Amino acid sequence: MPTKARARQRVDWAFAELVQGRAIPHVVTDLTQRWGIKRRQAQRDVRAAYLQLVEEVNAVGDREALLAQAVVSLQQATQAALKAGQAAWVVGCIRQLDDLLGLGINHPGRPAPPNQYGRR
C-alpha cells in the first residue's frame, strides 16, 4: 500500500479514536503498537487527527447540541465512576460539568463565597 494511503488510514483511525473520547497519549501508544510506527510519527498523525477534529467541531453550527452531548457523556461518566467507587473520577466529572455549564460559585456573575469567618 502506498505510504500516503497508509498515513491517511492512520490519521483516520486516530480521528475515530479521538471522537470516541480516548486520551491523546493512549491513542499515540496504540498507534505505535497497531501500525508499527515510531512514537514521533504517531504523534504527528494524532496531531493531524486532532486538528481535523477541532475543524469539524468549529464547523458545527449547532453548538447547543454539541453541549448537550458533552453533558450527557459527563453524566454517564459520573454514573460509571460512582458504580466503580472512584471518588476522584466523580469529582473530576463534576468539575468538568461545572466548567462546561458555568453553574458553580467560581464563575463570573456569581457572588463570592464567604471566607472562613463567614464574611464576604
Phi and psi restraints in degrees (range 20) as a CNS / XPLOR table:
assign (resid 1 and name C) (resid 2 and name N)
       (resid 2 and name CA) (resid 2 and name C) 1.0 -60.5 20.0 2
assign (resid 2 and name N) (resid 2 and name CA)
       (resid 2 and name C) (resid 3 and name N) 1.0 152.2 20.0 2
assign (resid 2 and name C) (resid 3 and name N)
       (resid 3 and name CA) (resid 3 and name C) 1.0 -61.5 20.0 2
assign (resid 3 and name N) (resid 3 and name CA)
       (resid 3 and name C) (resid 4 and name N) 1.0 -43.4 20.0 2
assign (resid 3 and name C) (resid 4 and name N)
       (resid 4 and name CA) (resid 4 and name C) 1.0 -63.9 20.0 2
assign (resid 4 and name N) (resid 4 and name CA)
       (resid 4 and name C) (resid 5 and name N) 1.0 -36.9 20.0 2
assign (resid 4 and name C) (resid 5 and name N)
       (resid 5 and name CA) (resid 5 and name C) 1.0 -67.0 20.0 2
assign (resid 5 and name N) (resid 5 and name CA)
       (resid 5 and name C) (resid 6 and name N) 1.0 -41.0 20.0 2
assign (resid 5 and name C) (resid 6 and name N)
       (resid 6 and name CA) (resid 6 and name C) 1.0 -64.8 20.0 2
assign (resid 6 and name N) (resid 6 and name CA)
       (resid 6 and name C) (resid 7 and name N) 1.0 -41.3 20.0 2
assign (resid 6 and name C) (resid 7 and name N)
       (resid 7 and name CA) (resid 7 and name C) 1.0 -62.1 20.0 2
assign (resid 7 and name N) (resid 7 and name CA)
       (resid 7 and name C) (resid 8 and name N) 1.0 -41.8 20.0 2
assign (resid 7 and name C) (resid 8 and name N)
       (resid 8 and name CA) (resid 8 and name C) 1.0 -64.1 20.0 2
assign (resid 8 and name N) (resid 8 and name CA)
       (resid 8 and name C) (resid 9 and name N) 1.0 -39.5 20.0 2
assign (resid 8 and name C) (resid 9 and name N)
       (resid 9 and name CA) (resid 9 and name C) 1.0 -63.6 20.0 2
assign (resid 9 and name N) (resid 9 and name CA)
       (resid 9 and name C) (resid 10 and name N) 1.0 -40.9 20.0 2
assign (resid 9 and name C) (resid 10 and name N)
       (resid 10 and name CA) (resid 10 and name C) 1.0 -64.5 20.0 2
assign (resid 10 and name N) (resid 10 and name CA)
       (resid 10 and name C) (resid 11 and name N) 1.0 -43.9 20.0 2
assign (resid 10 and name C) (resid 11 and name N)
       (resid 11 and name CA) (resid 11 and name C) 1.0 -64.5 20.0 2
assign (resid 11 and name N) (resid 11 and name CA)
       (resid 11 and name C) (resid 12 and name N) 1.0 -41.6 20.0 2
assign (resid 11 and name C) (resid 12 and name N)
       (resid 12 and name CA) (resid 12 and name C) 1.0 -62.9 20.0 2
assign (resid 12 and name N) (resid 12 and name CA)
       (resid 12 and name C) (resid 13 and name N) 1.0 -40.9 20.0 2
assign (resid 12 and name C) (resid 13 and name N)
       (resid 13 and name CA) (resid 13 and name C) 1.0 -64.3 20.0 2
assign (resid 13 and name N) (resid 13 and name CA)
       (resid 13 and name C) (resid 14 and name N) 1.0 -45.3 20.0 2
assign (resid 13 and name C) (resid 14 and name N)
       (resid 14 and name CA) (resid 14 and name C) 1.0 -62.8 20.0 2
assign (resid 14 and name N) (resid 14 and name CA)
       (resid 14 and name C) (resid 15 and name N) 1.0 -39.1 20.0 2
assign (resid 14 and name C) (resid 15 and name N)
       (resid 15 and name CA) (resid 15 and name C) 1.0 -60.6 20.0 2
assign (resid 15 and name N) (resid 15 and name CA)
       (resid 15 and name C) (resid 16 and name N) 1.0 -45.3 20.0 2
assign (resid 15 and name C) (resid 16 and name N)
       (resid 16 and name CA) (resid 16 and name C) 1.0 -62.1 20.0 2
assign (resid 16 and name N) (resid 16 and name CA)
       (resid 16 and name C) (resid 17 and name N) 1.0 -38.8 20.0 2
assign (resid 16 and name C) (resid 17 and name N)
       (resid 17 and name CA) (resid 17 and name C) 1.0 -67.1 20.0 2
assign (resid 17 and name N) (resid 17 and name CA)
       (resid 17 and name C) (resid 18 and name N) 1.0 -41.6 20.0 2
assign (resid 17 and name C) (resid 18 and name N)
       (resid 18 and name CA) (resid 18 and name C) 1.0 -66.0 20.0 2
assign (resid 18 and name N) (resid 18 and name CA)
       (resid 18 and name C) (resid 19 and name N) 1.0 -37.4 20.0 2
assign (resid 18 and name C) (resid 19 and name N)
       (resid 19 and name CA) (resid 19 and name C) 1.0 -62.8 20.0 2
assign (resid 19 and name N) (resid 19 and name CA)
       (resid 19 and name C) (resid 20 and name N) 1.0 -32.9 20.0 2
assign (resid 19 and name C) (resid 20 and name N)
       (resid 20 and name CA) (resid 20 and name C) 1.0 -76.9 20.0 2
assign (resid 20 and name N) (resid 20 and name CA)
       (resid 20 and name C) (resid 21 and name N) 1.0 -3.2 20.0 2
assign (resid 20 and name C) (resid 21 and name N)
       (resid 21 and name CA) (resid 21 and name C) 1.0 92.7 20.0 2
assign (resid 21 and name N) (resid 21 and name CA)
       (resid 21 and name C) (resid 22 and name N) 1.0 12.9 20.0 2
assign (resid 21 and name C) (resid 22 and name N)
       (resid 22 and name CA) (resid 22 and name C) 1.0 -72.2 20.0 2
assign (resid 22 and name N) (resid 22 and name CA)
       (resid 22 and name C) (resid 23 and name N) 1.0 148.0 20.0 2
assign (resid 22 and name C) (resid 23 and name N)
       (resid 23 and name CA) (resid 23 and name C) 1.0 -71.3 20.0 2
assign (resid 23 and name N) (resid 23 and name CA)
       (resid 23 and name C) (resid 24 and name N) 1.0 144.8 20.0 2
assign (resid 23 and name C) (resid 24 and name N)
       (resid 24 and name CA) (resid 24 and name C) 1.0 -57.1 20.0 2
assign (resid 24 and name N) (resid 24 and name CA)
       (resid 24 and name C) (resid 25 and name N) 1.0 -46.8 20.0 2
assign (resid 24 and name C) (resid 25 and name N)
       (resid 25 and name CA) (resid 25 and name C) 1.0 -60.0 20.0 2
assign (resid 25 and name N) (resid 25 and name CA)
       (resid 25 and name C) (resid 26 and name N) 1.0 -34.9 20.0 2
assign (resid 25 and name C) (resid 26 and name N)
       (resid 26 and name CA) (resid 26 and name C) 1.0 -69.4 20.0 2
assign (resid 26 and name N) (resid 26 and name CA)
       (resid 26 and name C) (resid 27 and name N) 1.0 -38.2 20.0 2
assign (resid 26 and name C) (resid 27 and name N)
       (resid 27 and name CA) (resid 27 and name C) 1.0 -65.2 20.0 2
assign (resid 27 and name N) (resid 27 and name CA)
       (resid 27 and name C) (resid 28 and name N) 1.0 -40.9 20.0 2
assign (resid 27 and name C) (resid 28 and name N)
       (resid 28 and name CA) (resid 28 and name C) 1.0 -61.7 20.0 2
assign (resid 28 and name N) (resid 28 and name CA)
       (resid 28 and name C) (resid 29 and name N) 1.0 -46.8 20.0 2
assign (resid 28 and name C) (resid 29 and name N)
       (resid 29 and name CA) (resid 29 and name C) 1.0 -62.1 20.0 2
assign (resid 29 and name N) (resid 29 and name CA)
       (resid 29 and name C) (resid 30 and name N) 1.0 -45.9 20.0 2
assign (resid 29 and name C) (resid 30 and name N)
       (resid 30 and name CA) (resid 30 and name C) 1.0 -64.6 20.0 2
assign (resid 30 and name N) (resid 30 and name CA)
       (resid 30 and name C) (resid 31 and name N) 1.0 -35.9 20.0 2
assign (resid 30 and name C) (resid 31 and name N)
       (resid 31 and name CA) (resid 31 and name C) 1.0 -64.2 20.0 2
assign (resid 31 and name N) (resid 31 and name CA)
       (resid 31 and name C) (resid 32 and name N) 1.0 -41.6 20.0 2
assign (resid 31 and name C) (resid 32 and name N)
       (resid 32 and name CA) (resid 32 and name C) 1.0 -65.5 20.0 2
assign (resid 32 and name N) (resid 32 and name CA)
       (resid 32 and name C) (resid 33 and name N) 1.0 -39.5 20.0 2
assign (resid 32 and name C) (resid 33 and name N)
       (resid 33 and name CA) (resid 33 and name C) 1.0 -74.8 20.0 2
assign (resid 33 and name N) (resid 33 and name CA)
       (resid 33 and name C) (resid 34 and name N) 1.0 -42.6 20.0 2
assign (resid 33 and name C) (resid 34 and name N)
       (resid 34 and name CA) (resid 34 and name C) 1.0 -71.3 20.0 2
assign (resid 34 and name N) (resid 34 and name CA)
       (resid 34 and name C) (resid 35 and name N) 1.0 -40.4 20.0 2
assign (resid 34 and name C) (resid 35 and name N)
       (resid 35 and name CA) (resid 35 and name C) 1.0 -103.6 20.0 2
assign (resid 35 and name N) (resid 35 and name CA)
       (resid 35 and name C) (resid 36 and name N) 1.0 -7.7 20.0 2
assign (resid 35 and name C) (resid 36 and name N)
       (resid 36 and name CA) (resid 36 and name C) 1.0 67.6 20.0 2
assign (resid 36 and name N) (resid 36 and name CA)
       (resid 36 and name C) (resid 37 and name N) 1.0 37.8 20.0 2
assign (resid 36 and name C) (resid 37 and name N)
       (resid 37 and name CA) (resid 37 and name C) 1.0 -111.2 20.0 2
assign (resid 37 and name N) (resid 37 and name CA)
       (resid 37 and name C) (resid 38 and name N) 1.0 167.0 20.0 2
assign (resid 37 and name C) (resid 38 and name N)
       (resid 38 and name CA) (resid 38 and name C) 1.0 -74.1 20.0 2
assign (resid 38 and name N) (resid 38 and name CA)
       (resid 38 and name C) (resid 39 and name N) 1.0 156.4 20.0 2
assign (resid 38 and name C) (resid 39 and name N)
       (resid 39 and name CA) (resid 39 and name C) 1.0 -59.3 20.0 2
assign (resid 39 and name N) (resid 39 and name CA)
       (resid 39 and name C) (resid 40 and name N) 1.0 -40.6 20.0 2
assign (resid 39 and name C) (resid 40 and name N)
       (resid 40 and name CA) (resid 40 and name C) 1.0 -62.5 20.0 2
assign (resid 40 and name N) (resid 40 and name CA)
       (resid 40 and name C) (resid 41 and name N) 1.0 -40.8 20.0 2
assign (resid 40 and name C) (resid 41 and name N)
       (resid 41 and name CA) (resid 41 and name C) 1.0 -67.0 20.0 2
assign (resid 41 and name N) (resid 41 and name CA)
       (resid 41 and name C) (resid 42 and name N) 1.0 -38.7 20.0 2
assign (resid 41 and name C) (resid 42 and name N)
       (resid 42 and name CA) (resid 42 and name C) 1.0 -63.0 20.0 2
assign (resid 42 and name N) (resid 42 and name CA)
       (resid 42 and name C) (resid 43 and name N) 1.0 -38.9 20.0 2
assign (resid 42 and name C) (resid 43 and name N)
       (resid 43 and name CA) (resid 43 and name C) 1.0 -63.3 20.0 2
assign (resid 43 and name N) (resid 43 and name CA)
       (resid 43 and name C) (resid 44 and name N) 1.0 -40.0 20.0 2
assign (resid 43 and name C) (resid 44 and name N)
       (resid 44 and name CA) (resid 44 and name C) 1.0 -63.2 20.0 2
assign (resid 44 and name N) (resid 44 and name CA)
       (resid 44 and name C) (resid 45 and name N) 1.0 -43.7 20.0 2
assign (resid 44 and name C) (resid 45 and name N)
       (resid 45 and name CA) (resid 45 and name C) 1.0 -64.2 20.0 2
assign (resid 45 and name N) (resid 45 and name CA)
       (resid 45 and name C) (resid 46 and name N) 1.0 -42.1 20.0 2
assign (resid 45 and name C) (resid 46 and name N)
       (resid 46 and name CA) (resid 46 and name C) 1.0 -68.2 20.0 2
assign (resid 46 and name N) (resid 46 and name CA)
       (resid 46 and name C) (resid 47 and name N) 1.0 -36.4 20.0 2
assign (resid 46 and name C) (resid 47 and name N)
       (resid 47 and name CA) (resid 47 and name C) 1.0 -62.2 20.0 2
assign (resid 47 and name N) (resid 47 and name CA)
       (resid 47 and name C) (resid 48 and name N) 1.0 -43.8 20.0 2
assign (resid 47 and name C) (resid 48 and name N)
       (resid 48 and name CA) (resid 48 and name C) 1.0 -62.1 20.0 2
assign (resid 48 and name N) (resid 48 and name CA)
       (resid 48 and name C) (resid 49 and name N) 1.0 -40.6 20.0 2
assign (resid 48 and name C) (resid 49 and name N)
       (resid 49 and name CA) (resid 49 and name C) 1.0 -66.1 20.0 2
assign (resid 49 and name N) (resid 49 and name CA)
       (resid 49 and name C) (resid 50 and name N) 1.0 -40.3 20.0 2
assign (resid 49 and name C) (resid 50 and name N)
       (resid 50 and name CA) (resid 50 and name C) 1.0 -63.8 20.0 2
assign (resid 50 and name N) (resid 50 and name CA)
       (resid 50 and name C) (resid 51 and name N) 1.0 -44.2 20.0 2
assign (resid 50 and name C) (resid 51 and name N)
       (resid 51 and name CA) (resid 51 and name C) 1.0 -62.7 20.0 2
assign (resid 51 and name N) (resid 51 and name CA)
       (resid 51 and name C) (resid 52 and name N) 1.0 -37.2 20.0 2
assign (resid 51 and name C) (resid 52 and name N)
       (resid 52 and name CA) (resid 52 and name C) 1.0 -63.5 20.0 2
assign (resid 52 and name N) (resid 52 and name CA)
       (resid 52 and name C) (resid 53 and name N) 1.0 -42.2 20.0 2
assign (resid 52 and name C) (resid 53 and name N)
       (resid 53 and name CA) (resid 53 and name C) 1.0 -63.3 20.0 2
assign (resid 53 and name N) (resid 53 and name CA)
       (resid 53 and name C) (resid 54 and name N) 1.0 -44.0 20.0 2
assign (resid 53 and name C) (resid 54 and name N)
       (resid 54 and name CA) (resid 54 and name C) 1.0 -61.6 20.0 2
assign (resid 54 and name N) (resid 54 and name CA)
       (resid 54 and name C) (resid 55 and name N) 1.0 -43.1 20.0 2
assign (resid 54 and name C) (resid 55 and name N)
       (resid 55 and name CA) (resid 55 and name C) 1.0 -60.2 20.0 2
assign (resid 55 and name N) (resid 55 and name CA)
       (resid 55 and name C) (resid 56 and name N) 1.0 -43.2 20.0 2
assign (resid 55 and name C) (resid 56 and name N)
       (resid 56 and name CA) (resid 56 and name C) 1.0 -68.1 20.0 2
assign (resid 56 and name N) (resid 56 and name CA)
       (resid 56 and name C) (resid 57 and name N) 1.0 -38.3 20.0 2
assign (resid 56 and name C) (resid 57 and name N)
       (resid 57 and name CA) (resid 57 and name C) 1.0 -65.5 20.0 2
assign (resid 57 and name N) (resid 57 and name CA)
       (resid 57 and name C) (resid 58 and name N) 1.0 -42.5 20.0 2
assign (resid 57 and name C) (resid 58 and name N)
       (resid 58 and name CA) (resid 58 and name C) 1.0 -67.7 20.0 2
assign (resid 58 and name N) (resid 58 and name CA)
       (resid 58 and name C) (resid 59 and name N) 1.0 -25.9 20.0 2
assign (resid 58 and name C) (resid 59 and name N)
       (resid 59 and name CA) (resid 59 and name C) 1.0 -80.0 20.0 2
assign (resid 59 and name N) (resid 59 and name CA)
       (resid 59 and name C) (resid 60 and name N) 1.0 -15.0 20.0 2
assign (resid 59 and name C) (resid 60 and name N)
       (resid 60 and name CA) (resid 60 and name C) 1.0 -68.2 20.0 2
assign (resid 60 and name N) (resid 60 and name CA)
       (resid 60 and name C) (resid 61 and name N) 1.0 124.4 20.0 2
assign (resid 60 and name C) (resid 61 and name N)
       (resid 61 and name CA) (resid 61 and name C) 1.0 -80.5 20.0 2
assign (resid 61 and name N) (resid 61 and name CA)
       (resid 61 and name C) (resid 62 and name N) 1.0 -26.9 20.0 2
assign (resid 61 and name C) (resid 62 and name N)
       (resid 62 and name CA) (resid 62 and name C) 1.0 -98.0 20.0 2
assign (resid 62 and name N) (resid 62 and name CA)
       (resid 62 and name C) (resid 63 and name N) 1.0 80.3 20.0 2
assign (resid 62 and name C) (resid 63 and name N)
       (resid 63 and name CA) (resid 63 and name C) 1.0 -68.2 20.0 2
assign (resid 63 and name N) (resid 63 and name CA)
       (resid 63 and name C) (resid 64 and name N) 1.0 -27.0 20.0 2
assign (resid 63 and name C) (resid 64 and name N)
       (resid 64 and name CA) (resid 64 and name C) 1.0 -64.5 20.0 2
assign (resid 64 and name N) (resid 64 and name CA)
       (resid 64 and name C) (resid 65 and name N) 1.0 -39.8 20.0 2
assign (resid 64 and name C) (resid 65 and name N)
       (resid 65 and name CA) (resid 65 and name C) 1.0 -65.8 20.0 2
assign (resid 65 and name N) (resid 65 and name CA)
       (resid 65 and name C) (resid 66 and name N) 1.0 -39.3 20.0 2
assign (resid 65 and name C) (resid 66 and name N)
       (resid 66 and name CA) (resid 66 and name C) 1.0 -65.3 20.0 2
assign (resid 66 and name N) (resid 66 and name CA)
       (resid 66 and name C) (resid 67 and name N) 1.0 -40.9 20.0 2
assign (resid 66 and name C) (resid 67 and name N)
       (resid 67 and name CA) (resid 67 and name C) 1.0 -63.4 20.0 2
assign (resid 67 and name N) (resid 67 and name CA)
       (resid 67 and name C) (resid 68 and name N) 1.0 -43.7 20.0 2
assign (resid 67 and name C) (resid 68 and name N)
       (resid 68 and name CA) (resid 68 and name C) 1.0 -61.4 20.0 2
assign (resid 68 and name N) (resid 68 and name CA)
       (resid 68 and name C) (resid 69 and name N) 1.0 -40.6 20.0 2
assign (resid 68 and name C) (resid 69 and name N)
       (resid 69 and name CA) (resid 69 and name C) 1.0 -64.6 20.0 2
assign (resid 69 and name N) (resid 69 and name CA)
       (resid 69 and name C) (resid 70 and name N) 1.0 -40.7 20.0 2
assign (resid 69 and name C) (resid 70 and name N)
       (resid 70 and name CA) (resid 70 and name C) 1.0 -65.0 20.0 2
assign (resid 70 and name N) (resid 70 and name CA)
       (resid 70 and name C) (resid 71 and name N) 1.0 -40.3 20.0 2
assign (resid 70 and name C) (resid 71 and name N)
       (resid 71 and name CA) (resid 71 and name C) 1.0 -63.4 20.0 2
assign (resid 71 and name N) (resid 71 and name CA)
       (resid 71 and name C) (resid 72 and name N) 1.0 -45.4 20.0 2
assign (resid 71 and name C) (resid 72 and name N)
       (resid 72 and name CA) (resid 72 and name C) 1.0 -61.5 20.0 2
assign (resid 72 and name N) (resid 72 and name CA)
       (resid 72 and name C) (resid 73 and name N) 1.0 -42.3 20.0 2
assign (resid 72 and name C) (resid 73 and name N)
       (resid 73 and name CA) (resid 73 and name C) 1.0 -62.0 20.0 2
assign (resid 73 and name N) (resid 73 and name CA)
       (resid 73 and name C) (resid 74 and name N) 1.0 -42.8 20.0 2
assign (resid 73 and name C) (resid 74 and name N)
       (resid 74 and name CA) (resid 74 and name C) 1.0 -67.8 20.0 2
assign (resid 74 and name N) (resid 74 and name CA)
       (resid 74 and name C) (resid 75 and name N) 1.0 -36.1 20.0 2
assign (resid 74 and name C) (resid 75 and name N)
       (resid 75 and name CA) (resid 75 and name C) 1.0 -65.5 20.0 2
assign (resid 75 and name N) (resid 75 and name CA)
       (resid 75 and name C) (resid 76 and name N) 1.0 -40.9 20.0 2
assign (resid 75 and name C) (resid 76 and name N)
       (resid 76 and name CA) (resid 76 and name C) 1.0 -65.8 20.0 2
assign (resid 76 and name N) (resid 76 and name CA)
       (resid 76 and name C) (resid 77 and name N) 1.0 -39.9 20.0 2
assign (resid 76 and name C) (resid 77 and name N)
       (resid 77 and name CA) (resid 77 and name C) 1.0 -64.4 20.0 2
assign (resid 77 and name N) (resid 77 and name CA)
       (resid 77 and name C) (resid 78 and name N) 1.0 -37.8 20.0 2
assign (resid 77 and name C) (resid 78 and name N)
       (resid 78 and name CA) (resid 78 and name C) 1.0 -63.3 20.0 2
assign (resid 78 and name N) (resid 78 and name CA)
       (resid 78 and name C) (resid 79 and name N) 1.0 -44.5 20.0 2
assign (resid 78 and name C) (resid 79 and name N)
       (resid 79 and name CA) (resid 79 and name C) 1.0 -62.6 20.0 2
assign (resid 79 and name N) (resid 79 and name CA)
       (resid 79 and name C) (resid 80 and name N) 1.0 -43.0 20.0 2
assign (resid 79 and name C) (resid 80 and name N)
       (resid 80 and name CA) (resid 80 and name C) 1.0 -63.7 20.0 2
assign (resid 80 and name N) (resid 80 and name CA)
       (resid 80 and name C) (resid 81 and name N) 1.0 -39.4 20.0 2
assign (resid 80 and name C) (resid 81 and name N)
       (resid 81 and name CA) (resid 81 and name C) 1.0 -66.1 20.0 2
assign (resid 81 and name N) (resid 81 and name CA)
       (resid 81 and name C) (resid 82 and name N) 1.0 -38.8 20.0 2
assign (resid 81 and name C) (resid 82 and name N)
       (resid 82 and name CA) (resid 82 and name C) 1.0 -62.3 20.0 2
assign (resid 82 and name N) (resid 82 and name CA)
       (resid 82 and name C) (resid 83 and name N) 1.0 -44.9 20.0 2
assign (resid 82 and name C) (resid 83 and name N)
       (resid 83 and name CA) (resid 83 and name C) 1.0 -63.8 20.0 2
assign (resid 83 and name N) (resid 83 and name CA)
       (resid 83 and name C) (resid 84 and name N) 1.0 -34.2 20.0 2
assign (resid 83 and name C) (resid 84 and name N)
       (resid 84 and name CA) (resid 84 and name C) 1.0 -82.6 20.0 2
assign (resid 84 and name N) (resid 84 and name CA)
       (resid 84 and name C) (resid 85 and name N) 1.0 -5.9 20.0 2
assign (resid 84 and name C) (resid 85 and name N)
       (resid 85 and name CA) (resid 85 and name C) 1.0 72.3 20.0 2
assign (resid 85 and name N) (resid 85 and name CA)
       (resid 85 and name C) (resid 86 and name N) 1.0 27.3 20.0 2
assign (resid 85 and name C) (resid 86 and name N)
       (resid 86 and name CA) (resid 86 and name C) 1.0 -100.9 20.0 2
assign (resid 86 and name N) (resid 86 and name CA)
       (resid 86 and name C) (resid 87 and name N) 1.0 89.0 20.0 2
assign (resid 86 and name C) (resid 87 and name N)
       (resid 87 and name CA) (resid 87 and name C) 1.0 -61.8 20.0 2
assign (resid 87 and name N) (resid 87 and name CA)
       (resid 87 and name C) (resid 88 and name N) 1.0 -38.0 20.0 2
assign (resid 87 and name C) (resid 88 and name N)
       (resid 88 and name CA) (resid 88 and name C) 1.0 -64.0 20.0 2
assign (resid 88 and name N) (resid 88 and name CA)
       (resid 88 and name C) (resid 89 and name N) 1.0 -37.6 20.0 2
assign (resid 88 and name C) (resid 89 and name N)
       (resid 89 and name CA) (resid 89 and name C) 1.0 -65.1 20.0 2
assign (resid 89 and name N) (resid 89 and name CA)
       (resid 89 and name C) (resid 90 and name N) 1.0 -41.0 20.0 2
assign (resid 89 and name C) (resid 90 and name N)
       (resid 90 and name CA) (resid 90 and name C) 1.0 -60.6 20.0 2
assign (resid 90 and name N) (resid 90 and name CA)
       (resid 90 and name C) (resid 91 and name N) 1.0 -47.5 20.0 2
assign (resid 90 and name C) (resid 91 and name N)
       (resid 91 and name CA) (resid 91 and name C) 1.0 -60.6 20.0 2
assign (resid 91 and name N) (resid 91 and name CA)
       (resid 91 and name C) (resid 92 and name N) 1.0 -42.7 20.0 2
assign (resid 91 and name C) (resid 92 and name N)
       (resid 92 and name CA) (resid 92 and name C) 1.0 -61.4 20.0 2
assign (resid 92 and name N) (resid 92 and name CA)
       (resid 92 and name C) (resid 93 and name N) 1.0 -43.4 20.0 2
assign (resid 92 and name C) (resid 93 and name N)
       (resid 93 and name CA) (resid 93 and name C) 1.0 -64.1 20.0 2
assign (resid 93 and name N) (resid 93 and name CA)
       (resid 93 and name C) (resid 94 and name N) 1.0 -42.6 20.0 2
assign (resid 93 and name C) (resid 94 and name N)
       (resid 94 and name CA) (resid 94 and name C) 1.0 -64.4 20.0 2
assign (resid 94 and name N) (resid 94 and name CA)
       (resid 94 and name C) (resid 95 and name N) 1.0 -40.8 20.0 2
assign (resid 94 and name C) (resid 95 and name N)
       (resid 95 and name CA) (resid 95 and name C) 1.0 -62.9 20.0 2
assign (resid 95 and name N) (resid 95 and name CA)
       (resid 95 and name C) (resid 96 and name N) 1.0 -40.5 20.0 2
assign (resid 95 and name C) (resid 96 and name N)
       (resid 96 and name CA) (resid 96 and name C) 1.0 -63.9 20.0 2
assign (resid 96 and name N) (resid 96 and name CA)
       (resid 96 and name C) (resid 97 and name N) 1.0 -41.9 20.0 2
assign (resid 96 and name C) (resid 97 and name N)
       (resid 97 and name CA) (resid 97 and name C) 1.0 -61.6 20.0 2
assign (resid 97 and name N) (resid 97 and name CA)
       (resid 97 and name C) (resid 98 and name N) 1.0 -42.2 20.0 2
assign (resid 97 and name C) (resid 98 and name N)
       (resid 98 and name CA) (resid 98 and name C) 1.0 -60.8 20.0 2
assign (resid 98 and name N) (resid 98 and name CA)
       (resid 98 and name C) (resid 99 and name N) 1.0 -46.9 20.0 2
assign (resid 98 and name C) (resid 99 and name N)
       (resid 99 and name CA) (resid 99 and name C) 1.0 -64.3 20.0 2
assign (resid 99 and name N) (resid 99 and name CA)
       (resid 99 and name C) (resid 100 and name N) 1.0 -40.3 20.0 2
assign (resid 99 and name C) (resid 100 and name N)
       (resid 100 and name CA) (resid 100 and name C) 1.0 -67.8 20.0 2
assign (resid 100 and name N) (resid 100 and name CA)
       (resid 100 and name C) (resid 101 and name N) 1.0 -41.2 20.0 2
assign (resid 100 and name C) (resid 101 and name N)
       (resid 101 and name CA) (resid 101 and name C) 1.0 -99.5 20.0 2
assign (resid 101 and name N) (resid 101 and name CA)
       (resid 101 and name C) (resid 102 and name N) 1.0 -16.4 20.0 2
assign (resid 101 and name C) (resid 102 and name N)
       (resid 102 and name CA) (resid 102 and name C) 1.0 67.5 20.0 2
assign (resid 102 and name N) (resid 102 and name CA)
       (resid 102 and name C) (resid 103 and name N) 1.0 36.4 20.0 2
assign (resid 102 and name C) (resid 103 and name N)
       (resid 103 and name CA) (resid 103 and name C) 1.0 -91.1 20.0 2
assign (resid 103 and name N) (resid 103 and name CA)
       (resid 103 and name C) (resid 104 and name N) 1.0 -19.1 20.0 2
assign (resid 103 and name C) (resid 104 and name N)
       (resid 104 and name CA) (resid 104 and name C) 1.0 -76.9 20.0 2
assign (resid 104 and name N) (resid 104 and name CA)
       (resid 104 and name C) (resid 105 and name N) 1.0 172.5 20.0 2
assign (resid 104 and name C) (resid 105 and name N)
       (resid 105 and name CA) (resid 105 and name C) 1.0 -74.3 20.0 2
assign (resid 105 and name N) (resid 105 and name CA)
       (resid 105 and name C) (resid 106 and name N) 1.0 -17.4 20.0 2
assign (resid 105 and name C) (resid 106 and name N)
       (resid 106 and name CA) (resid 106 and name C) 1.0 -88.9 20.0 2
assign (resid 106 and name N) (resid 106 and name CA)
       (resid 106 and name C) (resid 107 and name N) 1.0 13.2 20.0 2
assign (resid 106 and name C) (resid 107 and name N)
       (resid 107 and name CA) (resid 107 and name C) 1.0 -101.6 20.0 2
assign (resid 107 and name N) (resid 107 and name CA)
       (resid 107 and name C) (resid 108 and name N) 1.0 152.4 20.0 2
assign (resid 107 and name C) (resid 108 and name N)
       (resid 108 and name CA) (resid 108 and name C) 1.0 -55.1 20.0 2
assign (resid 108 and name N) (resid 108 and name CA)
       (resid 108 and name C) (resid 109 and name N) 1.0 141.8 20.0 2
assign (resid 108 and name C) (resid 109 and name N)
       (resid 109 and name CA) (resid 109 and name C) 1.0 92.1 20.0 2
assign (resid 109 and name N) (resid 109 and name CA)
       (resid 109 and name C) (resid 110 and name N) 1.0 -10.8 20.0 2
assign (resid 109 and name C) (resid 110 and name N)
       (resid 110 and name CA) (resid 110 and name C) 1.0 -96.8 20.0 2
assign (resid 110 and name N) (resid 110 and name CA)
       (resid 110 and name C) (resid 111 and name N) 1.0 145.3 20.0 2
assign (resid 110 and name C) (resid 111 and name N)
       (resid 111 and name CA) (resid 111 and name C) 1.0 -67.4 20.0 2
assign (resid 111 and name N) (resid 111 and name CA)
       (resid 111 and name C) (resid 112 and name N) 1.0 149.3 20.0 2
assign (resid 111 and name C) (resid 112 and name N)
       (resid 112 and name CA) (resid 112 and name C) 1.0 -68.9 20.0 2
assign (resid 112 and name N) (resid 112 and name CA)
       (resid 112 and name C) (resid 113 and name N) 1.0 145.9 20.0 2
assign (resid 112 and name C) (resid 113 and name N)
       (resid 113 and name CA) (resid 113 and name C) 1.0 -69.9 20.0 2
assign (resid 113 and name N) (resid 113 and name CA)
       (resid 113 and name C) (resid 114 and name N) 1.0 153.3 20.0 2
assign (resid 113 and name C) (resid 114 and name N)
       (resid 114 and name CA) (resid 114 and name C) 1.0 -65.7 20.0 2
assign (resid 114 and name N) (resid 114 and name CA)
       (resid 114 and name C) (resid 115 and name N) 1.0 150.6 20.0 2
assign (resid 114 and name C) (resid 115 and name N)
       (resid 115 and name CA) (resid 115 and name C) 1.0 -79.1 20.0 2
assign (resid 115 and name N) (resid 115 and name CA)
       (resid 115 and name C) (resid 116 and name N) 1.0 -169.9 20.0 2
assign (resid 115 and name C) (resid 116 and name N)
       (resid 116 and name CA) (resid 116 and name C) 1.0 -65.9 20.0 2
assign (resid 116 and name N) (resid 116 and name CA)
       (resid 116 and name C) (resid 117 and name N) 1.0 -17.6 20.0 2
assign (resid 116 and name C) (resid 117 and name N)
       (resid 117 and name CA) (resid 117 and name C) 1.0 -98.5 20.0 2
assign (resid 117 and name N) (resid 117 and name CA)
       (resid 117 and name C) (resid 118 and name N) 1.0 4.0 20.0 2
assign (resid 117 and name C) (resid 118 and name N)
       (resid 118 and name CA) (resid 118 and name C) 1.0 85.1 20.0 2
assign (resid 118 and name N) (resid 118 and name CA)
       (resid 118 and name C) (resid 119 and name N) 1.0 5.5 20.0 2
assign (resid 118 and name C) (resid 119 and name N)
       (resid 119 and name CA) (resid 119 and name C) 1.0 -99.4 20.0 2
assign (resid 119 and name N) (resid 119 and name CA)
       (resid 119 and name C) (resid 120 and name N) 1.0 155.2 20.0 2
